[in-house]
Amino acid sequence: MRFLIVVSILATSILSNAQDVPGYSGKFNAIDRLLAPPNAYRTASGAPGENYWQQRADYKIKASIDENTNDLLGEETITYFNNSPHDLSFLWLNIEQNVNRKGNEDFGDVLGGVRDSINSLQMQYLVRPIDFPAGTDIQSIKDVNGADLPYIVNNTLLRINLPELLKSGENIIFSIKWKNYITDRAQFLLSREGYEYFPEDDNKVFLLGHWFPRMAVYNDTEGWQNKQFRRLGEFALEFGDYEVELTVPKDHIVAGTGTLINESEVLTKIQRDRMEKARKSFDEQLFIITPEEALKNEQTKKSGTKTWKFRAENVRDVAFASSRKFIWDAIAVELPTNTVMAMSFYPNEGMPVWNEESTNGVKQALEVYSEATFDYPYPVAISVNTSNIGMEFPMISFNGGRPVDGQISEQARRGMTSTIIHEVGHNWFPMIVSSDERKWMWMDEGLNTFLHQRTLAERYPQWSSTTPKDIIPFMMGDQKTLRPIMTNSDNDLLFQMGANFYQKPTVGLQMLRETIVGKELFDAAFKEYANRWKYKHPNPSDFFRTLEDGTATDLDWFFKGWFFTTETVDIELADVKWFQLKEEQAVVENKQIKGNSKRISGSGSGAKGEGFSDGPQPFTMVPTSSSTYRQFLSRLDEGQMRDQLSGKHIYELKLQNKGGLVMPVIIEWTYADGTKEVQQLPAEIWRLNEAEVTKTFLKTKEVVNVAIDPNQMLPDVNLENNVFPRPKQNDKFEEMKKD
């Protein structure tokens, strides 16, 4: 009991002191209150619970494109399965194309508004003086018996009122006919779909994404996900099987989600033979349609139409591209459990770089992502070239980047390849690990960018990739406008969402993997998350809990600081002291004599350090009194201790948390003999005092320099206060002259 009383008194004293520290906020407290509580649907471990459920929707779709009017006519039959424990009286569907109608935000004002001189396209972005048809016109909605179902259109959402309850465990079959006005993508900002016009040969490349009414998500955490589509927060969709028939001009080539099931009807004998050969080609990509054939095809337009049929299983969406301009190449990619056809479709305007980089980029992404999560499960992975876009859908993505007059800079080549890898990577996040993009953009963009940058680092080492230091300029921004990562997708500032939802989560995961948890544990936990939530709908709490569950590491402090605040990393090496044991000591009995310390010249915040020239401060170590041991009978061998300390160096470092975020402390010691040693202290050193920590180290060799995180494994916003001795001002001037 006495021991408990002593500990209690000590704890009370420490906590009392901690409360006096400016900015104390319990950074190591659990984040349970910030997360939805676990339940039978989502467990405390981060795994789906025993009663987890999700809805399902199967589609049979027929659609046709009129190349002259740019219209898409479609009809679909949806079978919707109510797997929830609730009875539903209405359904919500997404009709995102309506976002392109005049009156919806198109971000034209972000370019600066009206000025003394403004070009016509910028004015079109601002107020759309030349209007054009856009969006989706619903023509009819009928039940399985052909009776009309009442519906309401609310901008980008469609509500169907059911004549009777759709009971739990039952399904409903209904059909929709609609018309989409395919838009010129050059007419508004953030255009993800539409057509690109090539005036020189009077042709178009049609990119059709979110082109049909699709079921919104209904889940256990918020009911219907019926937030409006505003171009930023993207999609939350249910999984299902698709049968799709696409009728296009006869000489068009179609790239689409799923398996092409009528090759003999739409491909020539030569194209089928080439495709069969490509399915066995693992080392060389082959042309299904050559550049010369594509060039010839675009010059002669044929009359009539052709229908392409695709089947896709267990996907949450389908998209396609159609044009007579397409070159088509392919290569087989062998994964441990699946063989995938990596393919690219691009016009001659993409040559020569697209045939060099696109399909190879798809292949690299398939291999790295599969290793990090689970093998890519689908039969194809397609990259389609277009202008000024990077947009993902299951099995297919639309990617920008082209040479100019046949030439492309190395930077543009990297940007193009990086985009392809990123968009292919979205097949994992969120197309399979199906998080709610409309609410939490970081859960798909951040996790995907993390693996996208890992792919660049591992497979393209000649190009730069994101590291923790890259987020520093963003984190040093105005705290009045910065928002935490845990901000809903449409509520962040437009020009900081890239840093906040893509880059900052990436850096956070890099720090967990490289510095905080370690590669082996982190990789196992990350893979566990991907496999737990494969074909399911995870929330942020499921991600956080799974990483802790899979690493046996308390990461609440990290998730709280990195994801829920805008605090920065700024660890200052505020003070350094150097001690050595006196070689000759007077015998002092039963006294507690403390050695006087001597502050090294120039140490402390903002000082101009002169180094270690004053030498160490000697100290005397005296015997420990028996009363200090209390009732313990064992005693230290004080002679052995003196022998262990003799001739060695003791360094005391005072560390101050200036930025607010607690982080591990990485210390690089440089010794007088020129050698270096890196030592890492865990973030838990800040538990008892989040503002200031003093740590003492025993070293065999004499130290001449101490640096905190010199390799920038953490995004410390101020490197000048990380070193001792402090650089002299004239040293900085000399460095600037060298640059």
Order of alpha helices (4+ residues) and beta strands (2+ residues): alpha-beta-beta-beta-alpha-beta-beta-beta-beta-beta-beta-beta-beta-beta-beta-beta-beta-alpha-alpha-beta-alpha-beta-beta-beta-beta-alpha-beta-beta-beta-alpha-alpha-alpha-alpha-alpha-alpha-alpha-beta-beta-alpha-beta-beta-beta-beta-beta-beta-alpha
